Amino acid sequence: MAVRIGSGVSTQPDARVGAIEAAGAAREALQGAPADLAVVFASGTHLAAPEATLEGVKEALMPRHLVGCGAGGVLGAGRELEEGTAAVVWAAALQEAQVATFHARATSEDGAIEGLPDLPNGSATILLPDPYSFPTDRALAELRDLAPGVPVIGGISSARTLDGSSALFLGEEVVSSGAVGIRLGGVEVLPCVSQGAAPVGPELTITSADGHLIHELAGVPALTKVREVVATLPSHERALVAQGLLVGIVIEGGKPEYSQGDFLVRGMLGADPSTGAIAVGASIEPGQVIQLHARDAESADRDLNEALGLRRAALGDRRAAGALCFTCNGRGRDMFGVPDHDARALESRLDGAPAAGFFAAGEIGPVGGENFLHGFTATVAIFAS
């Protein structure tokens, strides 16, 4: 039996009814195969009674495993529902694949993380953290040490229950803190990270740095060099930079040239005119290469379509069975000026494969073989048939 995936979306205001409707649509695509896994994202009135949502999914789908979270908006079936009430249910029949759900949490005593999955020989992990109670960066570092090279894809929950509690879903329970996720083995998952920013200006080598501070670029005080680069940009690129300057850090060096997928994009947090140092949102080292970046809808559109096209080509004669997408809550209509941008790109580039996801408060995915927490990206887990 081939991998089968289905998804369904409902905007019914009644949590249980909406969940049954969405789960029922997902079930139909499985063609009678049992649901090994369900992933649920819910917004609006579902967050007043998330237990009812989970009950509805169980009634309609009876999945062996379930994870999910509350969302400010969801996407599925080629649509993006950025506000209001909606539920999307993504269901998969995964043949002989290994599927294990988990609940990870930071202990109060020493901040250690408990419950992270055992990853050796795993093909991918889907991670859905709560933004307030879970140290995502630290967890990614621990997962890197546990299993280098295993992709972690996901997004930070972007909505809580109406009483202010965490809205993480695990089986039939609403989990109050930490992170929930799925460890997958024996199924091919292609990760995709599409940046929402465009590189501008030349590549620059860091010649002096300490922690998050860049002291020198190409032997010149960093702030001086940044000002020089910005002054020489074409007018349209200066206009983009004026909306917020970002720094793209090359993760895997040694290439003759770098493209968007080679950079970890981070914000420029500040500068010290007295020393010429600039602060960025990542630890950096001398010898690394950076390039200034700016948020750009046109570049983000091109990058997502190209990245999805490359993954589709990598499948060869096979098709994409389905995909999970975690898109930044700063994208959507506000960024692209039109509705449904990322959802339509998924539908087009993956030949209509069932896709579901949500607007996240931070996106997780690999760059240069290492997993990072991102912003303004769309990260996608593409399941091979």
N, C-alpha and C positions, 0 to 999 in steps of 0.2 A: 504494500500500500504506500502510495506517495504521501509526502507531507501535505497536509491539507490545513488551510487557514481561512477563517471567515471573520467578518467584522460587521457590527451593526451600530447604528446611532439612533437615539431617541431624544425628543425634546418634550416628552410628556412631563407635566409638572408633578404628577404623583410618582414618588421614588420607586415604589415596587412595580407599578405598571410600566414605567419607563425602562426599568432594568429588564423586565420580562420581554419587552418589545425589542430592545437592543440585543439581548442575548439570544432571542429566538431567530433574529436575522443572521447572527453569527453562526448559530447551530446549523442552519440550512446549508451553508457552504461546506460543512463537514461531511455531508452526504451519508449520514448515518454512523460515521466513525465517532467513537467517544472523545470527548474533549479532555486532552491531557493537561491543558493549561488554559486559563482565562486571565486576561489582563483588563482591568476596569479603570476608567478615568471618569470622574463625575463632578459636576458643578451645580451651582444654584440650589434648588430645594433638596437635592440629594444630600447636601451637607447638613440639612436639618435632621435627616433620619437616614444616615448611611447604612445602618444595619438593615433597613428595609430594602435598600438597593442590593445589598449582598444576598439577602433572602430571595429577591426576584431573580438574580443571576443563577443562584443554585436551583431554583424551581424550574427554570427554563433550560438550563444547560448541564447541570450536574458535573461541573469540572472536577478533575482529580486535584488540581492545584489552582490557586487563585491569588493574585496580588494586584495592587492598584493604589490609587491615591486621589485625594481631592485636587481639583484643578480650577484655575481661574477661567479657563476655556479649553475646549477639546477639539480634536480634528478626527475625521474619518469619512469614508465614502466620498472623497473629493471635496469635502466641505470643512470649513473652519468656523466653529461656533465660539466666538471670543467672549461672549457675555451671555447672561441668562442661565436657564436650566438646560442641561444636556447630560447624557450618559453615552459613552462609547464602550462597547464590549468587543474585545479581540480574542478569538478562540483558536486553538491549534490542536490538531491531531498529529503527533510527532513520531509515529512509528515506534522504533526501539530506542529512541533518545532517552537520555537520563535527565529528569527534571526534578529539581529540589528547591523548595522555597525556604527562605530564612528571614529571621528578624534580628538585626544587629543593633546594638545600643552601646553608648558610652557609659562606663561605670562612674559613679559619683566620687568614689574614693581617689582614684588616680587618673581618671580620664581614659583608661584603657578601653578598647573596643572589644565587646564580646559578640559572638554570634556570626562573625564573618564566615563565608563558606569555604570549604576545602576545595581548592581550584585545580590541582594537578590533573592534566588531561582533559580539563574542561574546554568547551569551545567558546563560551561567552558567559558573561554575567550581566543581568539587567538589575540596575540599582535605582531605588526610589527613596531618597532621604527626606526627612522632615527638615526644614531650614533652620529651626531654632534649637533642636535637641541633638543634632548629629553632626560630628566633625567630618564632613565629606572629604576634604583634602587629606586628612590624616588616614581615613579609611582607604583611600586610593593608594596612598603610599604603602600601607600594610598589604593590600591586595597585590601590589607590584612585587613585593618581596615574597609573597606566598606563591605566586605563579606569574613570572615575567612573561609578557607577550600575550596573555589571555585578555581579550578586549572586555572592558567594562563600559556599558552604554546605559544611559538613563537620564533622568531629570529630577530636579528638586521640586517637591510638591509646592504648588502655588496657591493653595487655598486650605483653610481649616474648617472644622465643624462650626456651627453657629454659636456654640458655647466657647469657642476659642481653642479647642483641643486639636491635636494632630489628627489628620485625616489620612491615615495609612491603612490599607486593606490587606489582610492576610487570612486566607480561607474565609471563614464566616465572621471573623472578628475585625473590629476597628481598633488599630494599635495606637496607643497614646503618645509614643515617642520613638526616636531612633530612625531606622531605615528598614524597608522591606525589599526583598529582591528574589531573583531566580538564578540558580546555577544551572547551566545547560551543558550537556555533553552528548556527543554522538549526533549532533545536527549542525550543519554548516551555517554559520552566521557571518555575514559580511558587514563590518562596521563602516559607517560613513560619517564624517564630520565636515560640515560646510560652514565656512566662516561668513559672518555678516559684515566683513570689512575688507577694504581694498588696500594693497600696498601702494605707498607713494614715496617718491624720492629714491635715492640710492641705498644699497646695502651698506651697513656700517659695522665695523668690528669694535667690540668692547675692549678697550685697552687698560681700563682700571675700573674695578667694581668691588662691592662689599655687600653681601646680603641682597637687599632690595634696591640698593643705591648703585647707579651707574655714575662713576666719577669722570671717566673720559671715553670719548668715541674717536677712534682714529687719531689718538694722541692729543686731542683737543678737549677742553672742558665740555662735558656732555651737553649742557644747556646752550653753550655757544654753538656747537655743531648742529643741534636741533633747530635753533633759530636760523642758521645759515641754510639748512635744507629747506625749511618752510619758505624762506624768502625767495628761493629759486623755483618753487613749484609753479606750474601753470595756474591761472586764476581759478579754474573750476576745482582743482585739487585744494587750493588754499581755502576755498569756500567749504569744502568737506571737512578740512582740518579744523576750521573755526567752530564746527559743531562738537568737537571733542577729539583730542589727539590720542591715538593708541600706539602701542609698541608691539610689533610682531617679532617674536624671539624664535630663531631657528633651533629646532630640537635635535635634528639629525644633520650635522654639518658634513662638509666635504663634497657637496654636489657642485657641478659647474655653474648652475643657476638654481634659483629657488622659486617656487610657485606658491599659491595661496595655501595649499594643503601642507606645506612644510613649516608653517608658523604657528606658534602658540601666541594668541593675541591677548594682550593685557592692557589695562588702562594705565595712563601716566598719572600717578597719584599726586605729584607735586614737584617743585624744583626749589633749589636754594641758590639765589643769585650770588650770594657771597662766596660760595665754593664752586658753583657751576655744576653741582650734582643734580641728577633727576632721580625720582623714586618711581618704581614700576611695581605692578601687582604680581610679582613672581621673583623668586630667588634667581640671581644670574651670576655668571662667572666671567672673568677675563678670557678673551678668545672667542666667545660666542658672537654670532652675527645677528644683528637686528635690522629691521626696516620699519619706518614709520607707517602707520595704517590709519585709515579713516572709515567710518561707517558709510556704506554706499549701497543703496538698494539695487542699482544696476549690476554692480559687481557681485552682490549676494545672490541675485537671480542667476547670473551666469555660472557662478561657482557651484550652486546646488545642482543645476541641471547637468553640468559637466561631471560632477562627482557621482551623481546617480547613474549617469550614462556609463562611466567607467566600471561601476559595480555590475551593471547589467551586462556589459561586455565580458566581464570576468566570469560570468555564469556560462558563457558559451551557448551551447544548444539547450541548456536547461532554462527554466524560467524562475522568476522570483515567486515563491509561494505566498509571501506576505511580508509586512514590515511594521515595525514600531518606530514612531517618530517623536522626538522630544525637541520642540522648537521654543526659542526664547519668547517670553511674554513681551519683549520689546520689538518683536517682528510683527507679523500679521499686517492688518490694514494700515496701521500707523507707519510702518516702515515702507511698504510697497505701494500704498495708495490704492490698492484693489483688494477685494476679499479673496480668501482661499488660496493664496499664492503657494505655500509649501505643500498643502494637500493636493493641489492640482499637479504640481511638479511630480510628486510621488506617483500619482495615478497615471500620468503620461509616461514617465521614464521607466516605470516598472510594469508597464503593459496591463494596468488595471488590477495588479495584485492587491488583495485586501490590506489596507493600512489603517492604523489607528494611532492616536497619540494625544499629547496635551501641550498647552503653553506653560512652560516650566519657569521656575525662578532661578535657573542655572542648569546647564546641560552638561552631560558627562559623555566623554568619548575619547578615543585614542588619537594622538598626533605623534608621528615618528615612533610608533610602537609603544608609547607610554600613555597611560590614561590620565586625563586632566578634567577639572571642572572649568567650564567655559561660560561665556556670556555672548548674546547676540548670534549664537550659532543655531543650526539645526543638526542634531545628531540622530542617526538612523541605524537601526539594526535590521538588516535585510536577510530573511530566511530563504535558503535555497530549497527548491522543490525536491 
